[in-house]
Amino acid sequence: MKYLDEFSNPDLARKLLDQIRDTTTQRWAIMEVCGGQTHSIIRHGIDQLLPDSIEMIHGPGCPVCVTPLEIIDKALEIAARPDVTFCSFGDMLRVPGSESDLFRIKSQGGDIRVVYSPLDALRIARENPDRQVVFFGIGFETTAPANAMTVYQAKRLGIHNFSLLVSHVLVPPAIAAIMESPTCRVQAFLAAGHVCSVMGTEEYPALCDKYQVPIVVTGFEPLDILEGIRRTVEQLEKGEHHLDNAYQRAVRPEGNLPAKQMLDDVFEITDRGWRGIGTIPDSGWQLAPKYREFDAEHRFHVHDLHTDESAICRSGEVLQGLIKPHECAAFGKQCTPRTPLGATMVSSEGACAAYYLYRRLEIQEATHA
């Protein structure tokens, strides 16, 4: 109960809000990078409690949301094959591809299984040597170590009917891409605490210096986020721009060294496409050459698929922080969690899903007022 009680204490929240109000003299736009932080902000109404002069911009920190349509279509093509058992976390099953999704492939007879760890997929491969077992490996630096360990174990144990469909992306290059966009309004960042718990904080000071922005590493509970905002506003008001770790109970500067060693062994840096944003140089991982035999894209020869984004979905603008979810005309109408047009509506960390779950009634009331 520690984090539910201590880090959701309303009295402490009021004190932090008072400190933020007392400190704020100008208008500031702060981006929370992580989708988990976005959900916490919307669920607890933190953005509504802040002074009107502070705007929270929801960033591209939802791993499901930024997985490019091309990769989704590759997953669908592989999952539809009769000799394949396709394993994934549950939040990927309803993400729309160009013409279908994994739920529909499953309903048509595809062997698609929801697992809770990539090692579950490896076990399935070991128990079914006559089938090709593929795990859909998506996410930021947080989920990558487990996927790297699974590939390492597959090679060590000689389980050659296992492969990984890789779509891993990295946070620091995304921050750089956001700051270099001509439409950028972001003046500071709340960095994702769980990413930094793996990778550490060594890459962020250079970003602070280059782009003259404060970056505060923050957790996910209400008081974590409010403290992160308080520290960010203090820097902005003083004209400072440095890295501040407000999540020291989980994040060390050096990160998780064994996890980083595993990542360095199994993966190598590559350019990656981000759904709604485009290709960001050196912003992702792919399997290193010595593990290439476990790369599902190479094993199943799925390359250069033609993809078509929804003509009315504006999730790309949501991911870039250019609009709020309810500013899309399809929000809550053509696009709902049951009939999503984009990944931001279906993902458990998507901004559109957060607004639909926690804000749609008040948005409807404001629209009809």
C-alpha positions as CSV (number, residue, x, y, z in Angstrom):
1,M,0.0,0.0,0.0
2,K,3.0,2.3,0.3
3,Y,2.7,3.9,-3.2
4,L,-1.1,4.0,-3.1
5,D,-1.1,5.8,0.2
6,E,2.1,7.9,0.4
7,F,2.3,8.9,-3.3
8,S,-1.4,9.7,-3.6
9,N,-1.8,11.7,-0.4
10,P,-4.2,14.6,-1.2
11,D,-2.8,16.9,1.5
12,L,0.7,16.6,0.0
13,A,-0.7,17.0,-3.5
14,R,-2.3,20.3,-2.5
15,K,1.0,21.5,-1.0
16,L,2.8,20.7,-4.2
17,L,0.1,22.4,-6.3
18,D,0.4,25.5,-4.1
19,Q,4.2,25.5,-4.6
20,I,3.7,25.2,-8.3
21,R,1.2,28.1,-8.4
22,D,3.5,30.3,-6.2
23,T,6.4,29.7,-8.5
24,T,4.7,30.1,-11.9
25,T,4.9,33.6,-13.4
26,Q,4.9,32.8,-17.1
27,R,3.2,30.4,-19.5
28,W,5.0,27.0,-19.9
29,A,4.5,24.0,-22.1
30,I,5.8,20.7,-20.6
31,M,5.8,17.4,-22.3
32,E,5.5,14.1,-20.4
33,V,7.2,11.5,-22.5
34,C,5.6,8.4,-21.2
35,G,2.1,7.1,-21.9
36,G,1.9,5.8,-18.4
37,Q,2.4,9.3,-17.1
38,T,-0.2,10.6,-19.5
39,H,-2.8,8.2,-18.1
40,S,-1.9,9.1,-14.5
41,I,-2.2,12.8,-15.4
42,I,-5.6,12.4,-17.0
43,R,-7.0,9.9,-14.6
44,H,-6.2,12.1,-11.5
45,G,-7.0,15.4,-13.3
46,I,-3.5,16.7,-12.7
47,D,-3.6,18.9,-15.8
48,Q,-6.9,20.4,-14.6
49,L,-5.5,21.2,-11.2
50,L,-2.4,23.0,-12.5
51,P,-2.4,26.7,-13.1
52,D,-3.9,27.7,-16.5
53,S,-0.5,28.9,-17.5
54,I,1.0,25.4,-17.4
55,E,0.1,23.2,-20.4
56,M,0.9,19.5,-20.3
57,I,1.7,18.2,-23.8
58,H,1.2,14.4,-24.3
59,G,4.3,12.9,-25.9
60,P,5.0,9.8,-28.1
61,G,5.7,7.6,-25.1
62,C,3.2,4.9,-25.7
63,P,5.1,1.9,-27.3
64,V,2.0,0.4,-28.9
65,C,1.1,3.8,-30.4
66,V,4.4,4.5,-32.1
67,T,4.8,1.0,-33.6
68,P,4.6,1.8,-37.3
69,L,1.8,0.6,-39.5
70,E,4.4,-1.3,-41.6
71,I,5.4,-3.4,-38.7
72,I,1.7,-4.1,-37.8
73,D,1.1,-5.3,-41.3
74,K,4.2,-7.5,-41.2
75,A,2.9,-9.0,-38.0
76,L,-0.4,-9.7,-39.6
77,E,1.2,-11.3,-42.7
78,I,3.3,-13.6,-40.5
79,A,0.5,-14.4,-38.0
80,A,-1.8,-15.6,-40.9
81,R,0.6,-18.3,-42.0
82,P,-0.6,-21.8,-41.1
83,D,2.7,-23.1,-39.7
84,V,3.1,-20.0,-37.3
85,T,2.2,-19.6,-33.7
86,F,2.2,-15.8,-33.2
87,C,2.7,-14.6,-29.6
88,S,2.1,-11.1,-28.3
89,F,1.1,-9.1,-25.3
90,G,-2.6,-8.5,-25.3
91,D,-2.5,-4.7,-26.0
92,M,-1.3,-5.4,-29.6
93,L,-4.2,-7.6,-30.7
94,R,-6.7,-4.8,-31.5
95,V,-4.1,-2.3,-33.0
96,P,-5.3,-1.7,-36.6
97,G,-3.1,-2.5,-39.5
98,S,-4.0,-1.3,-43.0
99,E,-6.9,-3.7,-43.4
100,S,-7.1,-6.0,-40.4
101,D,-5.8,-6.7,-36.8
102,L,-4.5,-9.7,-34.9
103,F,-8.0,-10.4,-33.4
104,R,-9.4,-10.7,-36.9
105,I,-6.6,-13.0,-37.9
106,K,-7.2,-15.1,-34.9
107,S,-11.0,-15.3,-35.7
108,Q,-10.0,-16.5,-39.1
109,G,-8.1,-19.4,-37.7
110,G,-4.7,-18.0,-37.0
111,D,-2.8,-19.4,-34.0
112,I,-2.4,-16.2,-32.0
113,R,-1.6,-16.4,-28.3
114,V,-1.5,-13.8,-25.6
115,V,1.5,-14.3,-23.4
116,Y,2.8,-12.4,-20.3
117,S,6.5,-12.8,-21.1
118,P,8.7,-13.4,-24.2
119,L,10.0,-16.4,-22.3
120,D,6.5,-17.9,-22.5
121,A,6.8,-17.8,-26.3
122,L,10.2,-19.5,-26.0
123,R,8.6,-22.2,-23.9
124,I,5.9,-22.7,-26.5
125,A,8.6,-23.0,-29.2
126,R,10.4,-25.6,-27.2
127,E,7.3,-27.6,-26.7
128,N,6.2,-27.4,-30.3
129,P,9.3,-28.0,-32.5
130,D,7.2,-28.6,-35.6
131,R,5.9,-25.0,-35.5
132,Q,7.4,-21.6,-36.1
133,V,6.9,-19.5,-33.0
134,V,7.2,-15.7,-33.3
135,F,7.1,-13.1,-30.5
136,F,6.1,-9.5,-31.2
137,G,8.9,-7.5,-29.5
138,I,7.8,-3.9,-29.3
139,G,8.5,-1.1,-26.8
140,F,11.0,1.3,-25.4
141,E,14.1,0.5,-23.5
142,T,12.0,-0.9,-20.6
143,T,10.8,-4.0,-22.4
144,A,13.9,-4.6,-24.5
145,P,16.1,-6.5,-21.9
146,A,13.6,-9.3,-21.5
147,N,13.3,-9.7,-25.3
148,A,17.1,-9.6,-25.6
149,M,17.4,-12.3,-22.9
150,T,14.9,-14.5,-24.7
151,V,16.8,-14.3,-28.0
152,Y,20.0,-15.0,-26.1
153,Q,18.4,-18.1,-24.5
154,A,17.0,-19.3,-27.8
155,K,20.5,-19.3,-29.3
156,R,22.1,-20.8,-26.2
157,L,19.5,-23.6,-26.0
158,G,19.4,-24.2,-29.8
159,I,15.7,-23.4,-30.2
160,H,15.7,-22.5,-33.9
161,N,12.0,-22.5,-34.4
162,F,11.7,-19.2,-32.4
163,S,12.1,-15.7,-33.8
164,L,11.4,-12.1,-32.8
165,L,9.6,-9.5,-34.8
166,V,11.5,-6.4,-33.5
167,S,10.1,-2.9,-33.2
168,H,12.1,-1.4,-30.3
169,V,12.5,2.4,-30.1
170,L,14.6,4.7,-28.0
171,V,13.6,7.8,-26.0
172,P,16.6,10.2,-26.3
173,P,16.5,10.4,-30.2
174,A,12.7,11.0,-30.0
175,I,13.3,14.0,-27.7
176,A,15.8,15.4,-30.2
177,A,13.4,14.9,-33.1
178,I,10.6,16.7,-31.2
179,M,12.9,19.6,-30.4
180,E,14.1,19.9,-34.0
181,S,10.5,19.9,-35.4
182,P,9.5,23.3,-36.8
183,T,6.2,23.0,-35.0
184,C,7.8,22.3,-31.6
185,R,6.2,24.1,-28.6
186,V,7.8,22.0,-25.9
187,Q,9.9,23.9,-23.3
188,A,10.7,21.1,-20.9
189,F,10.3,17.3,-20.5
190,L,9.3,14.9,-17.8
191,A,11.4,11.8,-18.6
192,A,10.1,8.3,-18.2
193,G,11.3,6.8,-14.9
194,H,11.1,3.1,-16.0
195,V,13.2,3.8,-19.1
196,C,15.8,5.5,-17.0
197,S,15.8,2.6,-14.5
198,V,17.2,0.5,-17.3
199,M,19.4,2.9,-19.3
200,G,20.3,5.4,-16.6
201,T,20.4,9.1,-17.2
202,E,23.8,9.6,-18.9
203,E,22.3,10.5,-22.3
204,Y,20.1,13.4,-21.1
205,P,22.5,16.1,-19.9
206,A,23.7,16.6,-23.5
207,L,20.1,17.0,-24.7
208,C,19.5,19.6,-22.0
209,D,22.6,21.6,-23.1
210,K,21.9,21.3,-26.9
211,Y,18.2,22.3,-26.8
212,Q,18.3,24.5,-23.7
213,V,15.5,22.5,-22.0
214,P,15.1,21.1,-18.5
215,I,14.6,17.3,-18.3
216,V,13.2,15.9,-15.0
217,V,13.1,12.1,-14.5
218,T,9.8,11.4,-13.0
219,G,7.7,8.4,-11.7
220,F,4.1,7.6,-12.3
221,E,2.2,8.2,-9.1
222,P,0.3,11.5,-8.7
223,L,2.9,12.9,-6.3
224,D,5.8,11.8,-8.5
225,I,4.3,13.7,-11.4
226,L,3.5,16.8,-9.3
227,E,7.0,16.9,-7.9
228,G,8.5,16.5,-11.4
229,I,6.4,19.4,-12.6
230,R,7.4,21.5,-9.6
231,R,11.1,20.9,-10.2
232,T,10.6,21.6,-13.9
233,V,8.8,24.9,-13.3
234,E,11.5,26.0,-10.9
235,Q,14.1,25.5,-13.6
236,L,12.0,27.2,-16.3
237,E,11.4,30.3,-14.1
238,K,15.1,30.5,-13.3
239,G,16.2,30.1,-16.9
240,E,18.0,26.9,-16.1
241,H,18.2,23.7,-18.2
242,H,19.7,20.7,-16.6
243,L,18.9,17.1,-15.8
244,D,17.2,16.5,-12.5
245,N,16.4,13.0,-11.1
246,A,13.2,13.1,-9.1
247,Y,12.8,9.4,-9.1
248,Q,15.9,8.3,-7.2
249,R,14.1,5.4,-5.5
250,A,14.2,3.6,-8.8
251,V,16.7,5.4,-11.1
252,R,20.5,5.4,-10.8
253,P,22.7,7.4,-13.1
254,E,24.4,4.3,-14.5
255,G,21.1,2.4,-14.9
256,N,20.9,-1.4,-14.8
257,L,24.3,-2.6,-15.9
258,P,23.6,-6.3,-16.5
259,A,20.5,-5.3,-18.6
260,K,22.5,-2.9,-20.7
261,Q,25.2,-5.5,-21.3
262,M,22.6,-7.9,-22.6
263,L,21.2,-5.2,-24.9
264,D,24.6,-4.4,-26.2
265,D,25.2,-8.1,-27.0
266,V,21.9,-8.9,-28.7
267,F,20.9,-5.6,-30.4
268,E,22.5,-2.9,-32.5
269,I,21.3,0.6,-33.2
270,T,19.3,1.3,-36.3
271,D,17.0,3.9,-37.8
272,R,13.4,3.3,-36.8
273,G,10.0,4.5,-38.1
274,W,7.6,5.9,-35.6
275,R,3.9,5.8,-36.3
276,G,2.6,9.3,-36.9
277,I,6.1,10.8,-36.8
278,G,8.2,9.2,-39.4
279,T,11.7,7.8,-39.5
280,I,14.1,9.0,-36.7
281,P,17.8,8.2,-37.3
282,D,19.4,5.9,-34.8
283,S,16.2,5.7,-32.7
284,G,15.8,2.0,-32.4
285,W,17.3,-1.5,-32.1
286,Q,17.5,-4.5,-34.4
287,L,19.0,-7.9,-33.8
288,A,22.8,-7.9,-34.1
289,P,24.3,-10.0,-37.0
290,K,25.2,-12.9,-34.7
291,Y,21.5,-13.2,-33.7
292,R,20.0,-12.4,-37.2
293,E,18.8,-16.0,-37.7
294,F,16.2,-15.2,-35.0
295,D,14.9,-12.1,-36.8
296,A,11.3,-12.8,-38.0
297,E,11.5,-10.2,-40.8
298,H,14.4,-12.0,-42.3
299,R,13.0,-15.5,-41.6
300,F,9.7,-14.9,-43.3
301,H,10.9,-12.4,-45.9
302,V,8.4,-9.7,-45.1
303,H,9.8,-6.5,-46.7
304,D,8.5,-3.4,-48.4
305,L,4.8,-3.9,-47.6
306,H,2.5,-1.1,-48.8
307,T,0.6,0.6,-45.9
308,D,-2.3,3.0,-45.8
309,E,-3.0,5.1,-42.8
310,S,-6.6,6.1,-42.0
311,A,-7.5,9.3,-43.9
312,I,-9.4,10.7,-40.9
313,C,-7.3,9.6,-37.9
314,R,-5.1,12.3,-36.5
315,S,-3.1,10.1,-34.1
316,G,0.1,11.3,-35.6
317,E,-0.6,14.9,-34.5
318,V,-1.6,13.6,-31.0
319,L,1.7,11.7,-30.7
320,Q,3.6,14.9,-31.7
321,G,1.7,16.9,-29.1
322,L,0.2,19.2,-31.8
323,I,-3.4,18.5,-30.8
324,K,-5.3,17.0,-27.8
325,P,-7.2,13.8,-28.6
326,H,-10.7,15.3,-28.4
327,E,-9.6,17.9,-31.1
328,C,-9.8,15.1,-33.7
329,A,-13.2,15.0,-35.3
330,A,-13.3,11.2,-35.2
331,F,-12.7,11.0,-31.4
332,G,-15.5,9.1,-29.7
333,K,-17.5,8.9,-33.0
334,Q,-15.9,6.8,-35.7
335,C,-13.0,6.1,-33.4
336,T,-13.6,4.3,-30.1
337,P,-11.7,1.6,-28.2
338,R,-14.0,-1.0,-29.9
339,T,-13.6,0.5,-33.3
340,P,-10.2,2.2,-33.2
341,L,-8.8,4.1,-36.2
342,G,-5.4,4.4,-34.6
343,A,-3.2,2.8,-31.9
344,T,-3.6,5.8,-29.6
345,M,-7.2,4.8,-29.0
346,V,-6.6,1.1,-28.4
347,S,-3.4,1.1,-26.3
348,S,-3.6,1.0,-22.5
349,E,-1.1,3.9,-22.5
350,G,-2.5,5.8,-25.5
351,A,-3.6,9.4,-25.0
352,C,-6.8,9.0,-27.0
353,A,-7.7,6.0,-24.8
354,A,-7.1,8.0,-21.7
355,Y,-9.3,10.9,-22.8
356,Y,-12.0,8.5,-23.9
357,L,-11.9,6.6,-20.5
358,Y,-11.7,9.6,-18.2
359,R,-12.8,12.7,-20.1
360,R,-15.3,11.9,-22.9
361,L,-18.4,12.8,-20.8
362,E,-17.2,16.2,-19.9
363,I,-16.0,16.7,-23.5
364,Q,-19.5,15.8,-24.7
365,E,-21.1,18.2,-22.1
366,A,-18.8,21.0,-23.2
367,T,-19.5,20.3,-26.9
368,H,-23.3,20.5,-26.3
369,A,-23.2,23.5,-23.9
